[in-house]
Amino acid sequence: MPRPRPRPPPPPASLFNSLIASRARAGRAADALALLARMLAAGVAPTAFTFAPILSSPSHLGARCAAQLHPHILKRGLLHGDPYSGTSLVGFFGRNGRFDDALKVFAEMAVRSVVTWNCLIASFVQFGRARDAVFWFRELVRSGDGLSDGSLVAVLPAFGSPEHVHGLVKKLGMYSFPGVANSLLTSYCTCCSVYVAEKLFDELVSRDVVSWNAMITGYSRSMVPQRAFEFFLGMQRQGVVPNETTFASVLYACTSINGHEHGRSVHAKTIKHNLNTSVFVNTSLVGFYAKCISRRDAQKMLDEIPEKSTTCWNALISGHSDSDGPTSLVILRDMLRSGIKPNEVSFSSFLKHPSLLDLWQIHSLVTRLGYGDNDYVSSAIICSYASNGIVSDAMAYGVELDPDTCNVSMNVLAGVYNKAHMYQETKELLLDQQGSNTVSWSILITACARNGDCHEAFGFFRQMRMLGHCFDAYIFVSLLSICTKNNSLVLGKVIHGLIIKTISGCLDTYVDNMLLDMYAKCGRIEDCLKVFEEMEDRNLISWTTVISGLGLNGFAHKALSWFKSMEEDGFKPDKVAILAVLSACRHGSLVQEGMKIFKNMKADYSIEADMEHYICVVDMLCKCGHLKEAEGVIRGMPFRPNTVIWRTFLQGCKVYGVIETQVFS
């Protein structure tokens, strides 16, 4: 009798692991789980590398089923012997927002690697929980498990300013890691600190295409977009080959500077590098031609794209979103006829500046295509109704939306309430909103500041800090305006310190100007001048604020000197700047200097004096007893004097014991 053939041994665990990993990475989580079931049925014991690919699978099915793997990992003791499986579990729970489960697994792990810490930190950053991310990063530093380049890249977005991480990178000498250096560059550029980013860029020993792209992208969105083109040329001189991102960014810069020839040159280079077939690059080219050349050339560029997508059409639409309504509607009609349906980006562009009739048509199409509940489209509709002066329709539409799913729309609606001076409605709307973000808090604090609810504004600010939200420039502007109105120097200094601590690398001129105004009106002119000297970007408002502050604090001669320095620096005074220097002359009784500026306004600055200028000059003359000259100014006014001018003049007559009939005789 023949002996039965022995059963072949089951495949090794390494083969199963390879097959499971290949299917999981391809998004085929169901197939990966089926293979795992076969592996278990065959009696093959899973290893530390079996479960991680499924837990990391991009498939939605993987997200639903992966939680079932937790007991298997515990049963086989894989959580205690090796960090690989535990790290994958922490990453899975973190990516899905299940932080209690992630922290529980993290605490149970006997052995952790730096990757385990990085997964936890990155998950907190992903969900905007900056304070938790920073806390666990500090715990990692204390743990002695070491820092990797991934640790610094993961935690960088959690800090309000990249300077905090930059110091640590310098201390650890981790500039040599391209990922760390490039993340720092990108972070500085995102924070509008491209000059700091360029300084860091110059210090780098090795620069790859990502480093160059970070600088080109940063400058393309800055106040000096022409520098992006200079970096683009420098990149090629260094022998670094540009990629799709490079061309898209430099084309954006060409659009910003309206650089026709530069853009055409870049177009030629895309052909040279064989990237003219890239949909990404072609979309940027369509946008450039639409905004800088002509719609005909942009349409021609669009027609040359073999597989047109909604993104390509959106580039054409955005190029004409600031033009007349009929052009945008023609593009919308052509788009629909081509069989391409608009998406939320398309509608947001169409809704930028529509007439009321066009708005009604687009609103109808939005409803028909099922975008009525889309947060970004809804917010654009609210903005359009408000900009057309139909605030009641904007409010009526906004209140019908679901506040839990339409956070952006609720913020826009709150902004409409703010502009309509409906501050109580603003507070009620935002306080009822779930998942408030930085913008929500900013609008809420602004509403309190405008309504004079100073204590409540700072109360919300403290609450915002406790919840771990990041601060932006708008919040600090609102808080500084409160300090200025209440003449609260101590509180203003505290806010200034917090600004330096949190957003010093991301300051904009608006915040600096508010600091100038606060210090000037609180009587600390030396601090005002110090802030001015430290400013990287000054504008006419900066100079005007300092001139006004000097005059207000009794430094009239110095205000005149700064006015001349402003002109020498290339700034042409406007009506407000003229009023500031005239006010300084009034405070300092500098009649001759003030009258010289006033009489030469038209000739020197092409500015016609308005009522405010006449009031200031009449007040200056009356305070110094020049009543006849004041009377001459009043008689020479091109429009009828108002009650304020007459009151000022009569007060001057009273002070100097002169009857007005004596002056006008």
Secondary structure, DSSP 8 states (H G I E B T S, - for coil): ------------HHHHHHHHHHHHHTT-HHHHHHHHHHHHHTT----TTTSHHHHT---HHHHHHGGGHHHHHHHTTHHHH-HHHHHHHHHHHHHTT-HHHHHHHHHH-SS--HHHHHHHHHHHHHTT-HHHHHHHHHHHHHHTS---HHHHHHHGGGSSSTHHHHHHHHHHT-TT-HHHHHHHHHHHHHTT-HHHHHHHHHH-S---HHHHHHHHHHHHTSS-THHHHHHHHHHHHTT----HHHHHHHHHHHHHTT-HHHHHHHHHHHHHTT-TT-HHHHHHHHHHIIIII-HHHHHHHHHT-SS--HHHHHHHHHHTTTS-HHHHHHHHHHHHHTT----HHHHHHHTSS--HHHHHHHHHHHHHTT-TT-HHHHHHHHHHHHHTT-HHHHHHHHHTS-TTT-HHHHHHHHHHHHHTT-HHHHHHHHHT-SS--HHHHHHHHHHHHHHT-HHHHHHHHHHHHHTT----HHHHHHHHHHHHHTT-HHHHHHHHHHHHHHHGGG--HHHHHHHHHHHHHTT-HHHHHHHHHH-SS--HHHHHHHHHHHHHTT-HHHHHHHHHHHHHTT----HHHHHHHHHHHHHTT-HHHHHHHHHTHHHHH-----HHHHHHHHHHHHHTT-HHHHHHHHHT-SS---HHHHHHHHHHHHHTT--HHHH--
